[in-house]
């Protein structure tokens, strides 16, 4: 056990750390002692026994009583200064209503809005944060950052009150809002008549009434989310206006997002509205709508994704991508995914594992799709000519598929737009693709077996290049070279073990606990 952990266990109340100009000393600096001055030893406070609530809440939070075996400590509705939520034994932090990190600083990094608050919220590894209703969610506004960095053995958990109380099940969903990150990277659809991708092109994020995103800073930095679970989230504010597990609006390539599990969202697992952020190591389990939804000119890379839907429920596509119905909106979407394993196992029919619509530009590489539904539906094949405004854009055309293995009730679906022969031709134009002779040999639903390991992989690294904007070579989570297809290269690959939670229909093994439980502190 680390010295920090021992220190935390030895305390029944550790205050939130708020950093500012008036700070004199930092935790751990000790007491200044003048030589020759007698000192009195400080008594050690009693420890919080494992599995019992803390005796009180950290300073700066409000005691909301005991939920399950933790004390519910309500945070402020708006963080106005840099703040640390510490991992205190026996404490779970409560979100009540929309909780904002900072206030909107606008889309122009060179000219922030007057009076805006630029704040960093840090959440320590192992901390638990929960909401009690659909209107409880966390928003990181433009110009502010979140630093929520768990560890492989001590993830940060965002969840619902029922989960803390011990009443959540493998069927629970939509019990609270979710997590929203907003940034100043380009988007394609603006709420005023300005060019897409400009500093004043902005939009209101889904699930809120006025939180804005968008700008012109491709490498904008909204902070870091690493080794994080988001459980039982998602909520419909109104038809077509829903909170997801994780919502990213205009998030830039300077942001780090990896090792994220979204479990049992009542809407999408992750939805990305524009921006340039790259993501890696995503476990998307039990989404009741789409596992991964990309919109409004998102241009980025995503690698190592496991998507597993519940055997029952309304789970829709694993991938849904569009340009909000306007394929001429600039910047065009160009999503590049490598090493995904998508498994649809629900009994109803008529859906699609992958739905690309709105003329989206797309590249799917080194991936495995197994479904009781249709594998692929493309509603528009993309532009056939390059418009003058996009003269440098070379990806304006049909989606690309390389080393993709599909085994579904039907490989292709025509729902009234692109015919099956055209879909077959698009898919078949790629290398090492298979839509008829692939027999899944997946182990434990998502781990590669002999048939997956026999497929020649495609080097995804050339797809890091994007001619639409100056590529930030230092951007986190760019695609890395691999020699296999799928997200998990057999039973010896522990990429998703330990930091994820396990359910009855998606068990990642390792030291991960059940999604219906929380770690004992």
N, C-alpha and C positions, 0 to 999 in steps of 0.2 A: 504493500500500500504506500502511495506517495506521501511525502510530508504534507502536501496541501490537503489531501483527503483526510489524513489524521487530524489536521487542524479543523477541518469542517465538521468532522464527527465529534469533535470536542466542544462544540458550541451549539447552544439552543437557539441563538439568534445572531445572524450575521447581516449587517445592514447592506442595502444596495449601495454600490459605489458610484457616486456622481462626480465626474471629473470637471473641474473648472479652474478659473484663475485663482480662486481663493484657497485651493487645496494647499495644505502645509506639509502633510506627510502621507505616504501611501501605506496600505496595509502591509504589515510585515517589517516596517522600518524600525519598530520597537519604540521604547521610551527614552528620551534624552535624559541622561543622568549626569548631574554636576559632580565632579570628584569630591569626595569627602561628605557627600550628602547621604544620610541614612535612607535606605529604601525598604519598603514593605512588600513582601511577595504578594502578587495578585492571586487570589484564590481561583482555582480551576472550576468553571461552572460544570454542572452535571451534564452528562452526554444524553443525547436522544437515543433511546434504545432502538435498534433496527425494527422497522415495521410499525412504528408508532408515530403519531403526529408530533410536529414540533410544538413546543410550549407557547410560542408566540411567533409573530411574523417579522420579517426583516423591516428595518426602518424604510419609510417611503411607500409602504404598501398597507392595505387595510385588511384587518382580520375578518375573514368571511366564515369562520367556524371550521369544523372538521368535515371533510369529505373522504369517505373510505378511511385509509390510515395515513392521510396527509392533512395538514392545515392549509386551507384555501386562503391565499394571500392576494388580494385584488390589487392590480397595478393601476396606474393613472390612465386616464383616457387619452392623454397626449404627453409623450416624452418631449420635454422642452430643453433638456440638457443631456449630455453624454451619460449613459446609465449602464450599469452592469446588473443583470439578474443572476445572482450566484446560485450554485447548486447547494442548497441547504437541506440537510437530512430532514425528512418529514414534512417538506413544503412543496406545494404545487401552486404556481402562479395563475391567477384567474384573470381572463379577459372579460370585461363587461361592456357590451356594445362595441362599436368601432374603436379600436385603440390605434392611434396614429403615432408614428415615429417622425418627429419633426413636422413641419408644415411645408406646403408646396413651394419650391423655389423657382418654378417655371422651367421652360424647355431650353433656355439660352444660358449656357454655363458662364458666358462672359458677362451677362447682365442679369444676375438673380433678382427675383421679385423683391421689392422693398419690404423689409420686416420679416422675411422668411426665416425659418429656423432650420439650420442644418445640424442634424443630430445623429450620433451613432449609438445604437442599442446593441450591447454585447450580452449574449446568453451563454452561460458556462456549460461545458459538457455535462450531460446527465440531468440537466434541469428539465422539469415537466411544466408545460404551459397548457391551460385548458380553457375552453369556452363552454357555456351552458345552453346556448340557443343559437339559432341560425344567424342572428344579428350580431354575434360576438366574433370578431375577426381582427387580424393584425394587418395594418397598412404601413409600409415603409415608403414615405413620400419622396418625390423627386428632390435630389440634393442631399438626402439623408442616406444612412447606411445601416445594415444589420450585420453583425458579426456573430453568427450562430454556428459555432464549430464544435460539433461533438467529436467523438473518437470511435474507432472500430469496436471498442468494448464498452463505450459509455455514450451512446447517442443522445441527442436532444429529442424530446418527444413533445409534439403538439397534439392534443387530443381533446376528447369531450369529457364533460363532467361525469357521464355514466361510466366511462372507462376508469376514471379515478375512483368512483364509488364501487366499481366491481360488477356492474350490471350490463356492460356491453357484451354483445355476442358476435359471432362471425357473420351475422346478417345485419348488424347495426350499421347505419349510415346516416349522413345528413344531420348529425347531432349538434353541429356548431358551424361557423362560417369557414374559415381557412386562413391562409397566409398570402398576402399580396405584396409584391415588390414592384415599384414604379420607378422608371428611369427616363433619361433624356436622349435615348438613341432613336434613330429614325423609324417612323411608321408611315403607312401608305394612305390611311383614311383619316382626314382631318375633320374637326367639327366646325371649321370655318373655311371659306374659300381661299386657301393658301396652298402652295405646292407641297405634295407629300415629301417627307424627309427634311423639311425646313425647320428652323428652330421654333417657329410658332405654329407648327402642325402638331396638334394635340387632340386627345380624345378622352372621354370619361371611361374609366375601367369598369368592366362588368361587375355587378354585385354591389356597387356603391352608388351614391347619388351625386357625387361631385369630385371624386379623386381623379386627378389628371395625369396623363403620361404622354411621352413623345418629346422629340427635339431633334437636334442635328449632331449629337456627339456619339459617334459609333462606339467608342471605347469608354463610355460612361461607366462608372463603378458604383453599384448599389450595395457592395459589401460581399459577404460570403455566407453560403449555406452548405455545410458539410456534415455528413453522418447525422441526418435528421429524419425522423419519422413524423408523418402527418396523418393522423388516424381519424376516421369517422366524420369527415368534414363534408362541405358542399351544401349549398342551400339556395333555393330559387327565391330571389327577392321579388321577381315578377316573371311571367313567361318570357323566355329568351334572355333573361338577365339573371345569371346564376353565379354564385361563388363556387370556385373549384377547390381542390385540395391546395394546390399551389398555382397562383396566377401571376404571370410575369408580363408587365406592360412597358414597352419601350426600354427594356433592360439592356445595358450595354455590355460589350465584350470584356470590359475590365472586371466584371462581376464573376465570382467563382461559385458554381453550383454543381456539386457532385455528391454521390452517395446519398440519394434522396429516395425514401419510400413514401408513397401515398397509398393508404390502405382504406378501402371502402368509402370512397368519395361518392356522394349521391349524384354528382355531375361528373365533369372530367377529372382525371387524375391531375394532369398538368395542362394548362392552356397558356399559350404564348402569343401575345398580341404585339407584333412587330419587334423591333430591337435587334440586337446582334449577339446576344449571350450564347455561349456554348455550354452544353450540359454533358455529364458523364455519370454512368453507374446509377441508373434509375430502376427502381422496383415499383411497378404500378399494378397494384393488386385490388381487384374487386370494384373498379370504377363502374358506376351505374350508367354513365354515358360513354365518352371516349377516354381511352387511356392517355393519349397525347394528341392535343389539338393545337394547330398552329394557324395564325391568321395575320392579316394586316401588314404584309411585307416583312415578316420575320425572315432573317437571313442568318443562319448559324449552323453549327454542327452538333450532333448528338450521338454518343457512342455508348454501347453496352446497356441495353434496355431489356428488362424482362417485363412482359405484360401478361397477366393471367386474370381472366374474368371469373366471376362466381358461377357455379353450375346453374344457379337460378338467379333471376333478376332481369333488369332491362339493359344490361351491358350492350353498348352500341359498338362502334368501330374501335380498333386499337389505335389506328391513325386516322385523323380527319384533318385535311388541309385545304385551305381556300384563300382567296383574296377578297373576301367579303362580297363575292359575286361580281367583282369588277376586275377582270384580269388585266385591264389596261392601267390600273392604279399603280403609280410608282412611289416608292421602290417595289418591284415585284418580289413576292416571296421566293426564297430558294433555301429549302431545308435539306440538309444532308444527314442521313442516319446510317450508321454502320453498326453491325453486330447487335441486332435485336432478335429476340425470340418472343413471338406473340402466340398465345394459346387461347382460343375461344372454345369453351366447352358447354355453353348453354344449349338447351334443347330446341328453342324456337328457331324459326327460319326466316330468311329474307334479308338479313343484314350483310354487312361487308366487314372483313377484317381490316381492309385498307380502303379509304375513300378519299380520292384526290379530286377536288372540284374547283371551279372558278378559274381554270386555266393555270393553276399553280405550277411553278417549276419545282422539281423534286428529284432527289437521288436517294435510292434505297439500296444499300450495299450489305453483303455478308449477313443476310438475315434469313430467319426461319419463320414461316407462318403456318400454323396448324389450326383448322377451324371447322366447326360443324356448319358454318355459314359459307358465303361466297368469299373468295380470297380478295379480289381486286375489282374496284369500280373506279373508273376515271370519267368524270363528267364533261371535261373539255380537255383537248390535247395540247393546249398551250398555243402561244402565238406562232405563226408560220413565217413571219417576217420580223426583222428587228427594226423597231421604230427609231427615228432619228435621235430622239431624246435619250435612247438607251444604246447608242452606237457601240459602247464598250461592253455591253452586256451580252455574253455569248450563250447564256443558258435559257434564252427565251424560246422554249420548244417543249416537246413531249417529255414526260418524266423519264428518268434513267433508272435501270435496274441492273445490278451486277452481283452475281453469286447469291441469288435469292432462291430459296427452296420453298415451294408452296404445296400444301396438302389440305384440300378443302372439299366441301360438298360439291362446289363448282369453282373452277379457278377464276372465272371472269363473270361479271354481271353487267348487262346493258339495261339500265332503268329508263331508257327513252332518249339517250343522247349519243354516246359513243358505242358503236356496235362491237360485238364480241370479236370479230375478225380483226378489227383495228387494235383492240386491247391486246390480243394475242401477238400481233405484229410488233407493238411497242415493247411488250415484255420479252418477246423472243429475240429482239434486236440486241439485247444485252448478252454478256458472256457468262457462262456457267449458271444460267437460270434454269429452273426446272418446275413445271407446273403440272406434269402428268405422271412422271416416273419416280417421284420422290416418295419413299415410305418412311414416316417418322420412326426414329429409334430413340427418342428423347427419354432420359432417365429422370424420374421425379418431376415430370411435366416439362422441365425447362433446361435440363443439362444435356449436352451433346452426347450422342451415342455413336455407334460405328458408322451409320449412314450419314450423319451430319459431318463427322470428321473426315469422310471421304471426299468432301466437296472442296474444290480448289478455291481459295479465298482471293479477293481482290484487294490490292493495296489501296486503302482509302485516303492516304495522305495527300494525293493531288487535289482532292476535293476540299482541302482547307482553303485553297485560293478562291477569292471572290472578286471578280473584276469590277463589281459595282461600287466598292469603296476600298480605301487603302487598308490592306490587311494588317492588323496588329499582330506581328509575329510573337509578341509576348503574351497574347491573350490566353487565359486559362483554358484547359480542357479541349485543345485542338485535337483532331483525329490522330490516332497513333496507328502505326503499322501493326497488322495482325496476320496470322497464318491460319485462321480458322473462321468459320461462319458461326452465327448464333452468339448469344450473350455470355454463355457459360461453357467453357471448354472442358466438359466432362466433370467427373466427381472430384477430381483433385483441385479444381478451380474454386477457391473460397471467396471470390469477389463479393458475393452477396451475403456471406455468413457473418453472424455475430451482431452486426449493427442493425439488421432488419428484425421485424417481429414475424412470427409464424402463425398462420391460420390453418384451418382444417382443409382448405383447398389450395394453399400455396405455402409449403413448408420449405424454408431455405436452409434448415438444419443449423449446424454449428451451435453456438451458445445463445442464439436469439431466444427470447421468451415468447410466450403466446401473445398475440395482438390484443387479447381480451384482458391481459394483465399488465401491471407496471413493475419495474424493478423495485426490490425492497431496499429501502435506504435506512 
